[in-house]
Amino acid sequence: MANVFIASHVLATGTAAPTPSGAEILGAFDGDGGLTGACWLGANIVPVGMTADDAPAFANAVRSADRRFASIFGPAEATLALYNGIGGRRARDVRAVQPLMAIDGGPAVRPDPLVRVTTLDDFEVLAPACVAMFEEEVGYSPVVGGSDNYYRRVRQLIQQGHSMARFGEDREVLFKAELGAVSSAATQVQGVWVNPAHRGLGLSHGGMAAVVGFARKLAPVVSLYVNDYNHRAKACYERVGFERVGTFATVLF
């Protein structure tokens, strides 16, 4: 579950790296040449099986690569050790405690039957909801300076069948979520959002239950991570049946 980001990329492309965007994977090896830890290095930095003791060597390699990145995220101990080792860039936000949660069975509440997989016909109404979610979660607009990359990702998730939403009678997005990473063992939910005008009505419970039901057709385990201070979201996930299985951290630049 902690490494579903990398596993999903390997499953989709058949190779670990490099990607079309130039991302690569750095590896740490023991004396016999066995891989002991790794780090995804692209637009984001993601430790994979990395211990805090490995972090200084990876931090040196990241500094030598001299590339820009938007965030570091992954298992908390390795993520924070890597951030401290890299230095030189002041983070805009450090979210040091993000419960990693998972469910490996059916949801504990009734799925909302109106939540469905989206299509490209939904893009025009879905994209503004995705932007609103990002702004609320991260603190700035993902389309400042150009919308092509962000909207390309939204379309990609729709085309992959990994975007779900409930729409109102006027085509307004009421609830949405995406499967940001999909491997054969687990999926990872991202972008969970309820329209502010419709919050407090329980839409997130049935919506997440529907997402779980759909995601478990692709892999047996459904996972996500959430900010520790987001008590309402944690309560929703727990009610649906998610349990805490670890701790992530995210450093935003």
N, C-alpha and C positions, 0 to 999 in steps of 0.2 A: 504493500500500500504506500509506503513512504517513497518508493521509486517508480510509481506508476507513470510519472511524467516521461522518464527516459524509456520505460518499457513500451509506452504507447507509440513513441517515435520510432523505435526499432521495428515494432509490429507494422506500422504504416509504411515505412520506407524500405525495410529489409536490411538496413545498415544503421550503425550507431552515429556516424559522423564522417565527413562534414555534411552539413545541410546546404541547400541552395543559398541560404542566407549567410553561410560561412561559419556556423556554429561548429564547435569541436568538443571532444572529450579529452580531458587530461587524466592520466592514470598514475597511481602510486603502486610500486611493485616491491615484492620482497626479494631476498637474495637469490631465490630460485626462479625468479621471473614471474611469480604468481601475482595476479592483480589483488591488491589489498584495499584500494579505495579509488574513487574517481570523482570528477567534477565536470559538469556540463558548463561550457563557456560559450555563451552566445549573447543575445540581447538581454538575457537573464543568466545569473550564475546559480547552479543547482548542485549542491553536494550529493554524492551518491555513495552510500556505504562508507562515508568518511568519518574518521574519529577526530576528536579535538586535537589529538597529537599530530595528525596528518595536516591540520589546517595551515601551519606556518609555511610548509613547503608548497602547498597549493597556492597560498597567498602570494608567495614570491613569483610563482609562474603566472598568476593573473596579472600582477604588476608588470611583468616583463612583456606580456601580450599587448599591453597599452591599448586596450579597446574600451569603448563606452558600454555601459550596461545599465539597465533600468532598476534592477533589483537583485537581491540574493534571497532565495527561499528554499526551505527544506527542513529536515530534522533540526530542532532548535540548537542543540549543542554544537553541531558542526557549522551551522549557518552563522551563529554569533561569533564563534572562534575564527571563522574565515573573514568575517567583516572586521574584527579587531586586528587581524593580521594584515589585511590589505592596506588599511589606513589611507590617508591622503585625500579621501573624499568624505565630506560630511553628509550623513544620511538626512533625508527629509523626515523620515519616520522609521522608528525601530519597533516592530511588533514582536516582542520577545516571547510571548506566550500565546500560541494559537493551538487550541486542542485539535488534534487529529482524530476524527470520528469515523466510525464504520458500521455498516450493517450487512449481515450475511444471510438474512432471511427476508421474509415478506414484511411489509410495513405494518406497524401496530395500529394505524388508523386507515379509514377508508380512502382510497385514492379518488381524487377529483376526476370524474369522467370527462370533464370539459377541457382538461389539459391534454394537449396533443403535440406530436412532432410537427415542427414548423416546415414550411416550404419557402422557396424563393418568392412566391407571391406575397408572403408576409414581411418581406425584408423592409419595405418602406415604413411600416409601423413598428417593426421590431427594433430596427437600428436605433431610433431615438431612445427607446427603453434601455438598450444596452449601454448607450452613452450615459444616460442618467444613473444607471447602476454604478458604472465605473467612477463617475464624478463623486457620487456619494461614498463609495468605498475607498477610493484612492486619494481624492481631494483635488483633482484637476481633470480637465477634459482630455480624453484620448484622441480628439480630432484637432486640437490646437496645432497649427503648423502643417496641417494636411490630414485628410481623413482616409486616404487610400489604404494604408496598411491596416488600420483598425477595421474598416468596413470589409476589407478582403477577408479578415479573420472571421467576422460575423457571417459572411456568405459561406466561408468554408465549413463552419460548424453546421450551418443549415444544410448544405449539400451532403455532408457526411451523415445526416440524420441524427445529429447530436445536440439539437436545439429543441427545447420544448416550451410551450407557453399556453396560457389560457387568455382568450380574447373576450372582450365585452361585446354587447350588441352593436356598438358603434365602431368595432374593430380596435378599440383601445386595448392595450396590453394590460392585463390585470396581474398576472404572475408570469415569471419566466425563469428558466435555469438552463444551463448547458452542461454537457459532459465534456469538460476541457481536456481530459486524457482518458483513453480507453485502451486497456491491455486485455490479454486473455484471462488474467487473474482478477483484475479489479478495474473499476472506473473511478474517476474523480469528478465530483460535481463542482461547478463554479458558477459565478454570476447569478446567484439566487436573488431575486428582486420581486417585491410586491409594490404595485403602484401606490404611492403615498395616499391617494384619495380613497383607497380601499383597504387600508391597513386596519388591523384590529377585528377583522371579520373571519379569521381562521383560514384564509385562502392559502397561507403558506403550508399548513398541515396537510391538507388534501393534495396540494400541488407537489410537495416533496414526496408524498406517498406515491403519487403517479410517476414521478421521476424515478424513484426506487424500483417500482414495478417494471418500468421500461428498461432501466439500466441493467437489471439482473437477467435480462434476456441476452445481454452482451457479455457479462462476466458475473461470477458468483458474489463478489463483494463490491459494495458501493461505499466510497469514502468521500470525505471533504475535510477541510480545515476552516476554522472560524476564529475570529478575534475573541480573546478571552473576555473582553468587556462587553461583547454583544450578547447580553443575557437573554434577550428575547429570541434571538436566532438559536442559541444553544438550547433553550427550552423547547423550541419547535422541533429541532432535530432529535432531542431525547424523546419527545412524545411520539415521534414517528418510529423510533426504535434504534436510532444510532447510539453507539456507546463509544466512550473515549478509549483510544488505543495507543496514543502517543502525543507528542508535542512538536509542533512546527514553529518556525519563526520566519518573519519576513522583514527584510531591510529594504526600504524604498529610497531611491535617490532622485 
